[in-house]
Amino acid sequence: MYQLPLVVIVEPEWPTRSYLRAELRELGYEVLAFETAEEAERSLEHWGFQPSLLVLDLSRSGSEATVVAQLLARFPDTPLLVIASPLRALPQHVQRRVTRLLRRPASVHELVQAIRELVPPPFIVR
């Protein structure tokens, strides 16, 4: 049975979260989008989903460091796209795991391009 790539997004800003989810679904990805890492971690644990890619926006202060560490530990082999502030250093445990790093400001288009490079879309888009 064919399974679509599952992209899990943690993005506190609802417009970015909504636009990104809509565009990725249009490209054929399965998408789970959450406002916080805690929501993502709890849902993924409960449902047992295995993401193809984790997208974490860590550009805000107080980015749930403990929960982010748990989420990354749960999926040690899953590629990680991090959106970070140019003014804030990333924690060491995140730096070691990052597959791709984008600095704010990053557009939805840039995020989609990075996701497509890390996990190619399941269908050819014309």
Stockholm file with secondary structure:
# STOCKHOLM 1.0

chainA/1-126         MYQLPLVVIVEPEWPTRSYLRAELRELGYEVLAFETAEEAERSLEHWGFQPSLLVLDLSRSGSEATVVAQLLARFPDTPLLVIASPLRALPQHVQRRVTRLLRRPASVHELVQAIRELVPPPFIVR
#=GR chainA/1-126 SS CCCCCEEEEECSCHHHHHHHHHHHHHTTCEEEEESSHHHHHHHHHHHCCCCSEEEEECCSSSCCHHHHHHHHHHCTTSCEEEEECTTSCCCHHHHTTCSEEEESSCCHHHHHHHHHHHSCCSSCCC
#=GC SS_cons         CCCCCEEEEECSCHHHHHHHHHHHHHTTCEEEEESSHHHHHHHHHHHCCCCSEEEEECCSSSCCHHHHHHHHHHCTTSCEEEEECTTSCCCHHHHTTCSEEEESSCCHHHHHHHHHHHSCCSSCCC
//
